[in-house]
Amino acid sequence: MWEPLRHPAFRWLLAGRVTTMTGNAMAPIALAFAVLDVTSSVTSLGIVVAARSLANVVFLLWGGVLADRLPRQLVLVGSCAVSTASQALIAVLVLQGTVSVPWFVVLSAVNGMSSAFSFPASAALAPQTVPAELRQRANALLRLGLNSANIGGASAGGLLIAFAGPGWGLLADAATFAVAGLCFWFVRVPAARVAAEHKPGALAELRVGWTEFVSRPWVWIVVVAFTFVNAAHAGGTMILGPVLADTTLGRETWGFVLAAQTAGMVAGGFLAMRVRVRRLLLFGVVWVAAFGGLPVVLALYPRPWALVVVAFVCGVGLEQFGVAWETSLQQHVPADRLARVYSYDMLGSIVAIPLAQLTVGPVSHLVGVEAMLLVSAAVYLVATAGMLASRSVRSLENIPATAPAR
């Protein structure tokens, strides 16, 4: 189960990603309180957060191109350097009391840009650090480490911000990027060398990535399905859940529900390391239907014990799909084009989230919170059925594909 840890490159990658996740779990809490301390305006906070999201979307595809053109570990080192500088600068401005909303917006956008370059690189680098037969276990270990870091980072960040202030939380985030950059520097994997005269332009590389993305029906079908799944989750469960918590459940209960889901993700990571099925993607997709359990229980039977149990199962299912999806991409997409496919995957998965977040409030006022929760549950089920209806999803086997030469 722990075999991937025998490979030094994987250990350094795991250490770097866990470190950045620890800091990223602190950052949103620190940033929110820092902005509110300056403006006391929810609108200003929304603008700051939107600036980061917009920069992330704008640069995401270019991040995939860069990660396929250059050594991925060096892309990660560069991204960490930019993130360290931007977070350290905003932390110093907050601690000195000289920060303003324009500074928040600009530096949040810089951080969102650097994140757009780091995600495709880190995701595509993982299969280079272990042999092909260990990729499933390596992905499970990575997700297990990231989930644990998310729990620990959020807890540590909350305490640090409560006792020392948001500026110190942002400074701690900057420090984690610096440490992670050092970890990524020590990742040693073979780099694919392409002669400069044979390298196509950036736009041509984007087209090649798009061709890889659409040429495999199981890839774009799953991404289209998760356009709706992620929108239903962000606009339904994660917004309407707290609304119900305020009116009926209590905030403490909702905290326990989210904790149970995270615990399920940790348990799911251990399960995913032991799963041995030939059609791994099919196994993961079936678990997506379990995501609908939480909104159904919230709408029809909002008892704390039932919510905790269902949230735990949802967390387990999320990890089964996540590991299956990442392993399938790594096994079947050529390594020199994987980062671009990851960038199209992420872009398609998040593109509908802002619209869902903006519309769920007005629509729920018209039809009711419970009705909207049931609609989001139906989205999970319809999306699962749509994926399972595709023969390419059902028949994909968990065997490596030979990467064609570029």
C-alpha positions as CSV (number, residue, x, y, z in Angstrom):
1,M,0.0,0.0,0.0
2,W,2.9,2.4,0.8
3,E,5.1,1.3,-2.1
4,P,5.0,4.7,-3.9
5,L,6.9,6.2,-0.9
6,R,9.9,4.1,-1.8
7,H,10.5,6.5,-4.8
8,P,12.3,9.7,-3.8
9,A,10.6,11.8,-6.6
10,F,7.2,10.9,-5.3
11,R,8.2,11.6,-1.7
12,W,9.3,15.2,-2.6
13,L,6.2,15.7,-4.8
14,L,3.9,14.5,-1.9
15,A,5.8,16.8,0.6
16,G,5.5,19.8,-1.7
17,R,1.8,19.3,-2.4
18,V,0.9,18.6,1.2
19,T,2.8,21.8,2.3
20,T,1.0,24.0,-0.3
21,M,-2.4,22.5,0.7
22,T,-1.7,23.3,4.4
23,G,-1.1,26.9,3.5
24,N,-4.0,27.1,1.0
25,A,-6.3,25.9,3.8
26,M,-5.3,28.8,5.9
27,A,-5.3,31.5,3.1
28,P,-9.1,31.8,2.4
29,I,-9.8,32.3,6.1
30,A,-7.0,34.8,6.6
31,L,-7.9,36.7,3.4
32,A,-11.6,36.9,4.2
33,F,-11.0,38.4,7.7
34,A,-8.2,40.7,6.3
35,V,-10.6,42.2,3.7
36,L,-13.5,42.5,6.3
37,D,-11.1,44.2,8.7
38,V,-10.4,46.9,6.1
39,T,-13.8,47.4,4.5
40,S,-16.5,45.4,6.5
41,S,-18.0,44.9,3.0
42,V,-19.2,41.6,1.7
43,T,-19.2,43.1,-1.8
44,S,-15.5,44.0,-1.5
45,L,-14.7,40.5,-0.4
46,G,-16.6,39.1,-3.4
47,I,-14.6,41.3,-5.7
48,V,-11.3,40.1,-4.2
49,V,-12.3,36.4,-4.4
50,A,-13.6,36.9,-8.0
51,A,-10.3,38.4,-9.1
52,R,-8.5,35.3,-8.1
53,S,-11.0,33.0,-9.7
54,L,-11.0,35.0,-13.0
55,A,-7.2,35.0,-13.2
56,N,-7.2,31.3,-12.6
57,V,-9.7,30.7,-15.4
58,V,-7.9,33.0,-17.9
59,F,-4.5,31.4,-17.4
60,L,-5.4,27.8,-16.8
61,L,-5.1,26.6,-20.4
62,W,-1.7,28.4,-20.8
63,G,-0.6,26.7,-17.6
64,G,-1.3,23.4,-19.3
65,V,0.8,24.4,-22.3
66,L,3.7,25.5,-20.2
67,A,3.7,22.4,-18.1
68,D,3.9,20.3,-21.3
69,R,6.7,22.4,-22.8
70,L,9.0,22.7,-19.8
71,P,10.1,20.4,-17.0
72,R,7.1,20.3,-14.7
73,Q,9.0,20.5,-11.5
74,L,10.5,23.8,-12.6
75,V,7.1,25.1,-13.4
76,L,6.1,24.3,-9.9
77,V,9.2,26.0,-8.4
78,G,8.4,29.1,-10.4
79,S,4.7,29.1,-9.4
80,C,5.7,28.7,-5.8
81,A,8.1,31.6,-6.1
82,V,5.4,33.9,-7.5
83,S,2.9,32.8,-4.8
84,T,5.5,33.3,-2.0
85,A,6.2,36.9,-3.2
86,S,2.5,37.8,-3.6
87,Q,1.3,36.4,-0.3
88,A,4.3,37.8,1.6
89,L,3.7,41.3,0.2
90,I,0.0,41.2,1.0
91,A,0.8,39.9,4.5
92,V,3.3,42.7,5.1
93,L,0.8,45.3,3.9
94,V,-1.9,43.9,6.3
95,L,0.5,43.8,9.2
96,Q,1.6,47.4,8.6
97,G,-2.0,48.5,8.2
98,T,-1.4,50.1,4.8
99,V,-3.4,47.6,2.7
100,S,-6.3,48.7,0.5
101,V,-8.9,46.9,-1.7
102,P,-7.0,47.5,-4.9
103,W,-3.9,45.8,-3.4
104,F,-6.1,42.9,-2.4
105,V,-7.5,42.6,-5.9
106,V,-4.2,42.8,-7.7
107,L,-2.3,40.4,-5.5
108,S,-5.2,37.9,-5.4
109,A,-5.2,37.9,-9.2
110,V,-1.5,37.3,-9.2
111,N,-2.0,34.4,-6.8
112,G,-4.8,33.0,-9.0
113,M,-2.5,33.2,-12.0
114,S,0.3,31.3,-10.3
115,S,-2.2,28.6,-9.2
116,A,-3.4,28.2,-12.8
117,F,0.2,27.2,-13.7
118,S,0.8,24.9,-10.8
119,F,-2.3,22.7,-11.0
120,P,-1.7,21.1,-14.5
121,A,2.0,20.8,-13.7
122,S,1.5,19.0,-10.4
123,A,-1.2,16.7,-11.7
124,A,0.8,15.7,-14.7
125,L,4.0,15.3,-12.8
126,A,2.6,12.7,-10.5
127,P,2.7,9.7,-13.0
128,Q,6.3,10.6,-13.8
129,T,7.4,9.9,-10.2
130,V,6.3,6.2,-9.9
131,P,6.1,3.2,-12.2
132,A,2.8,2.7,-14.1
133,E,1.6,-0.1,-11.9
134,L,1.8,2.1,-8.8
135,R,-0.1,5.1,-10.2
136,Q,-3.4,4.2,-8.5
137,R,-1.8,3.9,-5.1
138,A,0.2,7.0,-5.7
139,N,-2.9,9.0,-6.5
140,A,-4.7,7.7,-3.5
141,L,-1.7,8.6,-1.2
142,L,-1.6,12.1,-2.7
143,R,-5.3,12.7,-2.1
144,L,-5.0,11.2,1.4
145,G,-2.2,13.6,2.2
146,L,-4.0,16.6,0.7
147,N,-7.2,15.9,2.6
148,S,-5.3,15.5,5.8
149,A,-3.4,18.7,5.1
150,N,-6.7,20.5,4.4
151,I,-8.1,19.5,7.8
152,G,-4.9,20.4,9.7
153,G,-4.3,23.6,7.8
154,A,-7.8,25.0,8.3
155,S,-7.6,24.2,12.0
156,A,-4.2,25.7,12.5
157,G,-5.1,28.7,10.4
158,G,-8.2,29.4,12.4
159,L,-6.2,29.3,15.6
160,L,-3.4,31.4,14.2
161,I,-5.8,34.1,12.9
162,A,-7.8,34.1,16.1
163,F,-4.8,34.7,18.3
164,A,-2.4,36.6,16.1
165,G,-4.5,38.1,13.3
166,P,-5.1,37.5,9.5
167,G,-1.7,39.1,8.5
168,W,0.2,36.3,10.2
169,G,-2.1,33.7,8.6
170,L,-1.2,35.2,5.1
171,L,2.5,35.2,6.1
172,A,2.3,31.5,7.1
173,D,0.8,30.8,3.7
174,A,3.7,32.5,2.0
175,A,6.1,30.4,4.1
176,T,4.4,27.2,3.0
177,F,4.9,28.2,-0.7
178,A,8.6,28.8,-0.1
179,V,9.0,25.4,1.6
180,A,7.0,23.7,-1.1
181,G,9.1,25.3,-3.8
182,L,12.2,23.8,-2.2
183,C,10.5,20.3,-2.1
184,F,9.6,20.6,-5.8
185,W,13.2,21.5,-6.7
186,F,14.3,18.1,-5.5
187,V,11.9,16.2,-7.7
188,R,14.0,14.4,-10.2
189,V,12.3,12.8,-13.2
190,P,13.3,12.3,-16.8
191,A,12.4,15.3,-19.0
192,A,11.1,14.8,-22.5
193,R,13.4,16.8,-24.8
194,V,12.0,18.2,-28.0
195,A,14.3,20.1,-30.4
196,A,13.5,23.8,-30.4
197,E,12.9,23.9,-34.2
198,H,10.3,21.1,-33.7
199,K,8.3,22.9,-31.0
200,P,5.0,24.2,-32.2
201,G,3.6,27.5,-31.1
202,A,1.5,27.9,-28.0
203,L,-1.8,28.1,-29.9
204,A,-0.8,25.0,-31.9
205,E,-0.1,23.2,-28.6
206,L,-3.5,24.3,-27.3
207,R,-5.1,22.8,-30.4
208,V,-3.2,19.5,-29.9
209,G,-4.4,19.4,-26.3
210,W,-7.9,20.0,-27.4
211,T,-7.6,17.2,-29.9
212,E,-6.4,14.9,-27.2
213,F,-9.3,16.0,-25.0
214,V,-12.1,15.4,-27.5
215,S,-10.6,12.3,-29.2
216,R,-11.5,10.2,-26.2
217,P,-15.3,10.2,-25.6
218,W,-14.9,9.1,-22.0
219,V,-12.8,12.1,-21.2
220,W,-15.1,14.8,-22.4
221,I,-18.3,13.0,-21.4
222,V,-17.1,12.9,-17.7
223,V,-16.0,16.5,-17.8
224,V,-19.3,17.6,-19.2
225,A,-21.1,15.6,-16.5
226,F,-19.0,17.2,-13.8
227,T,-19.7,20.7,-15.2
228,F,-23.2,20.0,-13.8
229,V,-22.1,18.0,-10.8
230,N,-19.7,20.7,-9.5
231,A,-22.3,23.4,-10.1
232,A,-24.9,21.4,-8.2
233,H,-22.5,20.9,-5.3
234,A,-21.2,24.5,-5.2
235,G,-24.6,26.2,-5.8
236,G,-26.7,23.6,-4.0
237,T,-25.2,21.7,-1.1
238,M,-22.5,24.2,-0.1
239,I,-24.8,27.2,-0.1
240,L,-28.2,25.8,0.8
241,G,-26.7,23.5,3.5
242,P,-25.5,26.5,5.6
243,V,-28.9,28.2,5.0
244,L,-30.7,25.2,6.5
245,A,-28.1,25.1,9.3
246,D,-28.9,28.6,10.2
247,T,-32.7,28.0,10.3
248,T,-33.1,24.4,11.5
249,L,-30.0,22.4,12.1
250,G,-27.6,24.7,13.9
251,R,-24.2,25.8,12.7
252,E,-22.5,23.2,14.9
253,T,-24.3,20.4,13.2
254,W,-23.3,21.6,9.8
255,G,-19.7,21.7,11.0
256,F,-20.0,18.1,12.1
257,V,-21.5,17.2,8.7
258,L,-18.6,18.7,6.8
259,A,-16.1,17.1,9.2
260,A,-17.8,13.7,8.6
261,Q,-17.4,14.2,4.8
262,T,-13.7,15.0,5.2
263,A,-13.3,11.9,7.4
264,G,-15.0,9.9,4.7
265,M,-12.5,11.2,2.1
266,V,-9.6,10.1,4.3
267,A,-11.2,6.7,4.7
268,G,-11.9,6.6,1.0
269,G,-8.2,7.3,0.3
270,F,-7.2,4.1,2.2
271,L,-9.9,2.1,0.4
272,A,-8.8,3.4,-3.0
273,M,-5.3,2.2,-2.4
274,R,-6.6,-1.4,-2.0
275,V,-9.2,-1.4,-4.8
276,R,-8.2,-3.8,-7.7
277,V,-10.7,-3.6,-10.5
278,R,-9.9,-3.7,-14.3
279,R,-12.6,-1.1,-15.2
280,L,-11.6,1.4,-12.6
281,L,-13.3,4.4,-14.2
282,L,-16.6,2.6,-14.2
283,F,-16.2,1.8,-10.5
284,G,-15.5,5.4,-9.8
285,V,-18.4,6.8,-11.8
286,V,-20.9,4.5,-10.0
287,W,-19.9,6.2,-6.8
288,V,-20.9,9.6,-8.1
289,A,-24.6,8.7,-7.5
290,A,-23.8,8.6,-3.8
291,F,-23.2,12.4,-3.9
292,G,-26.9,12.9,-4.2
293,G,-27.6,11.4,-0.8
294,L,-26.6,14.5,1.2
295,P,-29.0,17.0,-0.5
296,V,-31.8,14.4,-0.3
297,V,-31.4,13.9,3.4
298,L,-31.0,17.7,3.9
299,A,-34.4,18.2,2.2
300,L,-36.4,15.2,3.5
301,Y,-34.9,14.0,6.8
302,P,-32.5,16.6,8.2
303,R,-31.5,14.6,11.3
304,P,-27.9,15.1,12.5
305,W,-27.1,11.4,12.7
306,A,-28.4,10.8,9.2
307,L,-26.6,13.7,7.8
308,V,-23.3,12.6,9.4
309,V,-23.6,9.1,8.0
310,V,-24.5,10.2,4.5
311,A,-21.8,12.8,4.4
312,F,-19.2,10.2,5.4
313,V,-20.4,7.9,2.5
314,C,-20.3,10.9,0.1
315,G,-16.7,11.5,1.2
316,V,-15.7,7.9,0.5
317,G,-17.4,8.0,-2.9
318,L,-15.6,11.3,-3.8
319,E,-12.2,9.7,-3.3
320,Q,-13.2,6.6,-5.3
321,F,-14.1,8.7,-8.3
322,G,-11.1,11.1,-7.8
323,V,-8.5,8.3,-7.8
324,A,-10.2,6.5,-10.6
325,W,-10.4,9.6,-12.8
326,E,-6.8,10.7,-12.2
327,T,-5.4,7.2,-12.7
328,S,-7.4,6.7,-15.9
329,L,-6.1,10.0,-17.4
330,Q,-2.6,9.1,-16.5
331,Q,-2.8,5.7,-18.0
332,H,-4.4,6.6,-21.3
333,V,-3.3,10.2,-22.2
334,P,0.2,10.6,-23.6
335,A,2.5,11.9,-20.9
336,D,3.7,14.9,-23.0
337,R,0.1,16.1,-23.5
338,L,-1.3,15.2,-20.1
339,A,-1.0,18.7,-18.5
340,R,-3.0,20.3,-21.3
341,V,-5.8,17.7,-21.0
342,Y,-5.8,18.3,-17.2
343,S,-6.2,22.1,-17.9
344,Y,-9.2,21.5,-20.2
345,D,-10.6,19.1,-17.6
346,M,-10.3,21.7,-14.8
347,L,-11.7,24.5,-16.9
348,G,-14.7,22.5,-17.9
349,S,-15.3,21.4,-14.4
350,I,-15.4,24.9,-12.8
351,V,-16.8,27.0,-15.6
352,A,-20.5,26.8,-14.4
353,I,-19.8,27.2,-10.7
354,P,-20.0,31.0,-10.6
355,L,-23.4,31.0,-12.4
356,A,-24.8,28.4,-10.1
357,Q,-23.6,30.4,-7.0
358,L,-25.3,33.5,-8.4
359,T,-28.6,31.9,-9.3
360,V,-29.3,29.5,-6.5
361,G,-30.4,32.2,-4.1
362,P,-33.1,33.8,-6.3
363,V,-34.3,30.5,-7.6
364,S,-34.6,29.0,-4.1
365,H,-36.6,32.0,-3.0
366,L,-39.1,31.1,-5.8
367,V,-39.4,27.4,-5.4
368,G,-38.1,26.8,-1.9
369,V,-34.8,25.5,-0.4
370,E,-35.9,21.9,-0.1
371,A,-37.0,21.8,-3.8
372,M,-33.7,23.2,-4.9
373,L,-31.8,20.6,-2.8
374,L,-33.9,17.8,-4.5
375,V,-33.0,19.4,-7.9
376,S,-29.3,19.2,-7.1
377,A,-29.7,15.6,-6.1
378,A,-31.4,14.9,-9.4
379,V,-28.5,16.5,-11.2
380,Y,-26.1,14.0,-9.5
381,L,-28.2,11.1,-10.6
382,V,-28.8,12.3,-14.2
383,A,-25.1,13.1,-14.6
384,T,-24.2,9.6,-13.3
385,A,-26.7,8.0,-15.7
386,G,-25.3,10.1,-18.6
387,M,-21.8,8.9,-17.9
388,L,-22.8,5.2,-17.5
389,A,-24.8,5.5,-20.8
390,S,-21.5,5.9,-22.6
391,R,-19.9,2.6,-23.7
392,S,-16.5,4.4,-23.7
393,V,-16.9,5.0,-19.9
394,R,-18.2,1.5,-19.1
395,S,-15.6,-0.3,-21.1
396,L,-12.4,1.6,-20.3
397,E,-9.9,-0.8,-18.8
398,N,-7.2,0.2,-16.4
399,I,-4.2,-0.6,-18.5
400,P,-1.4,1.7,-19.7
401,A,-1.5,3.1,-23.2
402,T,1.6,3.5,-25.3
403,A,2.3,7.2,-25.7
404,P,2.9,8.2,-29.4
405,A,5.9,10.2,-30.2
406,R,5.3,13.9,-30.6
